[in-house]
Amino acid sequence: MSNNRMCPHCHHTSLRRPPAWGIAVVALAWVFVATMLFVSALIGPFIMFAVPVLFAFGAAAIRSAHDFAFAAPHCPACGKLALADAPATAQPPARELAPALARAA
């Protein structure tokens, strides 16, 4: 994806990208999960009851951090995602006719 801030669909100039500090959020999520695991190891045999909760919170924290940091750019004007540099109205490549149809024409 280029640094172009124009939407390929509506050509509005307010294309929003994830912030550059989003990678720090991912790192903090991993540190949070590692800290939860370390602290839970201190509770002894009761960790069996805490593991499902820790897994749910850890998976949710990491997943939401990754979604925040690596989201596709979107346009607030038309609401569409800008997934590629090429405009969405590009023509598909022309196909050749099958040999039987080419002889009949």
Backbone torsions as a table, in degrees:
resi	resn	phi	psi	omega
1	MET	NA	132.4	-178.6
2	SER	-81.3	-179.3	178.7
3	ASN	-86.3	8.9	179.9
4	ASN	-64.2	132.8	-178.8
5	ARG	-101.7	13.0	179.1
6	MET	-95.5	140.2	177.6
7	CYS	-73.3	131.6	179.3
8	PRO	-72.8	-11.3	-177.9
9	HIS	-94.3	-51.7	-175.7
10	CYS	-111.1	-3.4	179.0
11	HIS	59.9	28.9	174.2
12	HIS	-82.7	147.6	-173.0
13	THR	-97.0	31.8	-179.5
14	SER	-123.2	45.1	178.9
15	LEU	-68.7	126.1	-177.4
16	ARG	-102.8	128.9	177.7
17	ARG	-111.8	160.1	175.5
18	PRO	-63.0	150.4	-179.2
19	PRO	-68.4	155.1	-179.3
20	ALA	-68.0	-26.0	-179.3
21	TRP	-83.4	8.7	178.7
22	GLY	-65.2	-29.0	178.7
23	ILE	-66.4	-32.9	176.2
24	ALA	-66.1	-33.1	177.1
25	VAL	-65.6	-39.2	177.5
26	VAL	-63.7	-43.7	178.8
27	ALA	-62.6	-40.9	177.8
28	LEU	-65.3	-35.0	177.6
29	ALA	-64.8	-41.9	178.3
30	TRP	-66.7	-37.8	176.9
31	VAL	-65.6	-39.2	177.5
32	PHE	-60.9	-45.1	179.7
33	VAL	-66.2	-42.1	178.8
34	ALA	-63.6	-39.0	177.9
35	THR	-66.4	-40.8	177.5
36	MET	-61.4	-41.6	179.7
37	LEU	-66.4	-40.6	179.1
38	PHE	-64.4	-46.5	-178.4
39	VAL	-67.2	-35.7	179.7
40	SER	-69.2	-25.6	177.2
41	ALA	-67.3	-18.9	-179.7
42	LEU	-80.2	-10.8	-177.2
43	ILE	-89.1	-0.9	173.4
44	GLY	76.5	-136.9	-174.3
45	PRO	-68.7	-14.4	178.7
46	PHE	-74.6	-0.1	178.6
47	ILE	-64.1	-24.5	179.0
48	MET	-61.1	-32.4	179.1
49	PHE	-83.1	-23.4	-176.8
50	ALA	-88.3	-22.4	-175.1
51	VAL	-59.4	-45.5	178.9
52	PRO	-61.8	-38.9	178.7
53	VAL	-68.1	-43.0	178.9
54	LEU	-63.1	-40.9	178.9
55	PHE	-63.1	-43.7	-179.5
56	ALA	-64.0	-47.3	179.8
57	PHE	-66.9	-40.5	180.0
58	GLY	-66.2	-44.9	179.1
59	ALA	-64.4	-39.9	179.3
60	ALA	-67.0	-40.2	-179.7
61	ALA	-65.7	-44.7	-178.2
62	ILE	-69.7	-41.9	-179.1
63	ARG	-63.4	-46.2	-179.1
64	SER	-67.9	-33.8	176.9
65	ALA	-66.5	-42.1	177.6
66	HIS	-66.1	-40.2	177.5
67	ASP	-63.3	-37.1	179.3
68	PHE	-69.8	-43.9	-172.5
69	ALA	-79.6	-31.6	-173.6
70	PHE	-118.2	30.9	178.7
71	ALA	-71.7	151.6	176.8
72	ALA	-72.7	146.5	177.6
73	PRO	-62.2	142.3	179.0
74	HIS	-132.5	156.1	-178.9
75	CYS	-102.4	122.1	178.3
76	PRO	-73.5	-17.9	-179.1
77	ALA	-73.8	-48.6	-178.2
78	CYS	-105.8	-14.0	176.8
79	GLY	82.2	8.1	-177.5
80	LYS	-96.9	157.2	175.7
81	LEU	-85.1	143.5	175.5
82	ALA	-100.4	90.6	-173.3
83	LEU	-88.9	-21.2	-177.8
84	ALA	-142.6	163.5	178.2
85	ASP	-73.9	-27.2	-178.4
86	ALA	-73.8	143.2	178.0
87	PRO	-67.3	154.2	-177.0
88	ALA	-71.5	-16.4	-177.4
89	THR	-91.4	12.9	179.8
90	ALA	-65.1	143.0	-178.8
91	GLN	-75.6	141.6	175.2
92	PRO	-69.5	155.1	-179.4
93	PRO	-64.7	143.3	-179.3
94	ALA	-70.2	139.6	178.7
95	ARG	-106.8	149.2	176.9
96	GLU	-83.0	153.4	177.4
97	LEU	-71.9	153.7	175.9
98	ALA	-63.8	152.6	-178.0
99	PRO	-55.5	-38.1	-179.3
100	ALA	-67.8	-39.5	178.8
101	LEU	-71.4	-33.2	179.3
102	ALA	-67.8	-37.1	178.6
103	ARG	-72.0	-33.7	-178.4
104	ALA	-73.7	-25.5	-177.7
105	ALA	-86.0	NA	NA
